[in-house]
């Protein structure tokens, strides 16, 4: 699909209708496409939602020509997490290294794009909008779980091993999975690095391009039919090149 530089608008959800559209897209991607499920999934209304939604900001991207919502990103600052009783990721990872750091935190979650808008510039528009949000709120560390579809570790052994071997977060920021699944599943020599990177979801690759790192261990979420890794992005460690990528909305 051809995309012009002015094809998308990025904003925060401001109404219940905006939020429901975001939850509907999440349902289409996470539930119908990826086979996820959960106690708060509303199958009758076609909405993927949870108790954290009303504490968060929801960044949405729309196609200008039609107004159609084509991408979402859920954002939770540390002050919002205090009202919610914690971050969503705390159900999967011990976040003490982050929450005890004294730094301004932003949890990223529920990121998805409509299938017709993947592989183009839409994700970069979301990241550009995210950059503005980070600057506005003086955020220092971004983090959140990113998912591989499915729970078959044999299929995911290559990319999980690559992430563990080459992108593990430094000790002061390294959060450990609560239901610990080792990621170092293959010998170094057995990993096809090129194929392993191809097999990583686009969101994980976007984190890595910007200097993102992974926590200690994966979390296999059988209920949601995903294998999750915790991605951590320390803005203070970003190189000049990575900052240029982060500030750009161009592919």
C-alpha positions in Angstrom: 0.0 0.0 0.0 1.4 3.4 -1.0 1.8 5.7 2.0 2.3 9.5 1.7 4.0 11.5 4.5 0.7 13.0 5.5 -1.4 9.8 5.5 -1.5 9.3 9.2 -2.4 11.3 12.4 -1.2 10.3 15.8 -2.9 11.4 19.0 -4.0 10.2 22.4 -7.5 8.6 22.9 -9.8 11.3 24.3 -13.2 9.5 24.4 -14.8 6.2 25.2 -15.3 5.7 21.5 -11.5 6.1 20.8 -10.8 3.6 23.5 -13.4 1.1 22.2 -11.9 1.4 18.7 -8.5 0.7 20.2 -9.8 -2.4 22.1 -11.5 -3.6 18.9 -8.3 -3.5 16.9 -6.5 -5.3 19.8 -9.3 -7.9 19.7 -8.8 -8.4 15.9 -5.0 -8.8 16.3 -4.5 -10.5 19.6 -7.6 -12.6 19.8 -8.7 -13.4 16.3 -5.3 -13.4 14.6 -3.0 -14.6 17.4 -5.5 -16.8 19.4 -5.3 -14.9 22.7 -7.9 -15.1 25.4 -8.4 -13.9 28.9 -10.9 -13.2 31.6 -11.7 -9.7 30.5 -11.8 -10.4 26.7 -15.3 -9.4 25.6 -16.1 -11.8 22.8 -19.7 -10.6 22.3 -18.6 -7.0 21.7 -15.3 -7.9 20.0 -13.1 -6.0 22.5 -9.7 -7.0 24.1 -9.5 -5.1 27.4 -8.2 -5.4 30.9 -8.4 -3.5 34.2 -5.4 -1.3 33.4 -7.0 0.4 30.4 -8.7 3.1 32.3 -5.4 4.1 34.1 -3.4 4.4 30.9 -3.0 6.8 28.0 -3.7 5.2 24.6 -1.8 6.4 21.6 -3.8 5.9 18.4 -2.9 6.3 14.8 -5.5 6.9 12.1 -5.5 6.9 8.4 -6.2 10.5 7.4 -8.3 9.8 4.4 -10.8 7.6 6.1 -10.4 8.3 9.8 -9.9 4.5 10.4 -7.9 3.6 13.5 -5.0 1.4 12.2 -2.6 1.3 15.2 -2.5 1.6 19.0 0.0 1.8 21.8 -0.9 1.7 25.5 1.2 4.0 27.7 1.4 3.9 31.5 3.7 6.3 33.5 4.9 5.4 37.0 2.4 7.9 38.5 -0.4 6.2 36.7 0.8 2.8 37.8 0.7 3.9 41.4 -3.1 4.6 41.0 -3.5 1.2 39.2 -1.7 -0.7 41.9 1.3 -1.5 39.8 2.4 -1.9 36.2 0.9 -4.6 33.9 4.3 -6.1 33.4 4.6 -6.8 37.1 2.3 -9.8 36.6 5.1 -11.4 34.5 8.4 -9.8 35.7 10.0 -8.6 38.9 10.4 -4.9 38.1 12.3 -4.0 41.3 15.4 -3.0 39.3 13.3 -0.4 37.5 10.9 0.7 40.1 13.7 1.1 42.6 15.9 3.1 40.3 14.3 6.4 41.1 14.1 7.2 37.4 11.0 8.3 35.4 9.4 5.2 33.9 7.0 4.5 31.0 5.5 1.1 30.4 4.6 0.4 26.8 2.0 -2.3 26.0 -0.7 -3.6 23.7 1.0 -2.4 20.6 -0.5 -3.5 17.4 -1.2 -2.5 13.8 -3.9 -3.4 11.3 -2.4 -6.1 9.0 -2.7 -3.8 6.0 -0.5 -1.2 7.5 2.4 -3.4 8.7 5.8 -3.2 7.1 5.3 0.5 6.2 5.6 3.8 7.9 2.8 3.4 10.4 5.0 2.0 13.2 7.4 4.9 12.7 4.6 7.4 13.2 3.7 5.7 16.5 7.3 5.9 17.6 7.5 9.6 16.6 4.4 10.3 18.6 5.9 8.3 21.5 9.0 10.5 21.3 6.9 13.6 21.8 5.2 12.0 24.8 8.5 11.0 26.3 9.8 14.5 26.0 6.6 16.0 27.5 6.7 13.8 30.5 10.5 13.7 31.0 10.6 9.9 30.7 14.0 8.2 31.3 13.4 4.5 30.8 10.8 2.8 28.6 9.9 -0.8 29.0 7.2 -3.4 28.3 6.5 -6.9 27.3 6.8 -7.8 23.6 5.2 -11.0 22.4 6.1 -13.8 20.0 2.9 -15.5 18.8 2.5 -19.0 20.2 4.1 -21.0 23.0 6.2 -23.6 21.1 9.7 -23.0 22.4 11.2 -25.2 19.8 10.0 -22.8 17.1 11.2 -19.8 19.1 14.5 -21.2 20.2 16.6 -19.2 17.6 15.3 -15.7 18.2 15.1 -16.2 22.0 18.7 -17.4 22.1 19.8 -14.5 20.0 18.2 -12.0 22.2 19.6 -13.6 25.3 23.1 -13.8 23.9 23.4 -10.4 22.4 20.8 -8.0 23.9 20.5 -8.8 27.6 20.1 -5.7 29.8 22.9 -4.7 32.2 22.5 -5.9 35.7 21.1 -2.7 37.2 18.1 -2.8 34.8 17.8 -6.6 34.4 14.3 -7.7 35.5 13.7 -11.4 35.9 10.7 -13.4 34.7 8.4 -14.5 37.5 7.6 -17.8 35.8 11.2 -18.2 34.6 11.7 -19.7 31.1 15.4 -19.7 30.1 16.0 -18.0 26.8 19.4 -19.5 26.1 18.0 -22.5 24.3 20.6 -23.3 21.7 24.4 -23.4 21.5 25.9 -20.2 20.0 27.1 -22.1 16.9 23.6 -23.5 16.3 21.9 -20.1 15.9 21.3 -18.7 12.4 21.6 -15.1 13.4 20.1 -13.7 10.2 17.1 -16.0 10.3 16.7 -15.5 14.1 16.4 -11.7 13.6 13.9 -12.2 10.7 11.8 -14.3 13.1 11.6 -11.5 15.7 8.4 -9.5 15.6 8.6 -6.0 14.1 8.1 -4.4 17.5 11.1 -6.2 19.0 13.2 -5.3 16.0 12.2 -1.7 16.4 13.3 -1.7 20.1 16.6 -3.3 19.1 17.3 -0.6 16.5 16.8 2.0 19.2 19.2 0.3 21.6 16.6 -1.8 23.4 17.6 -4.7 25.7 15.8 -7.7 27.1 15.2 -8.9 30.7 16.2 -12.1 32.2 14.1 -15.0 30.9 11.0 -15.3 28.9 7.4 -15.6 30.2 5.2 -18.2 28.5 1.7 -16.9 28.6 -0.5 -19.9 27.8 -3.7 -18.1 28.4 -2.8 -15.3 26.0 -1.0 -17.8 23.6 2.2 -15.8 23.5 5.8 -16.0 24.6 6.8 -12.7 26.1 10.1 -11.0 26.6 10.6 -7.8 28.6 12.1 -5.0 26.5 13.9 -2.2 28.2 15.0 1.1 26.5 17.2 3.5 28.6 17.1 6.8 26.8 20.4 7.8 28.4 22.2 5.0 26.6 20.9 5.8 23.1 23.5 6.7 20.5 23.2 9.8 18.4 22.1 7.6 15.4 19.5 5.8 17.5 18.1 9.2 18.7 17.8 10.3 15.1 15.8 7.2 14.3 13.7 7.7 17.4 12.9 11.3 16.4 12.1 10.4 12.8 8.7 9.3 11.4 10.3 8.2 8.2 10.9 4.5 7.3 
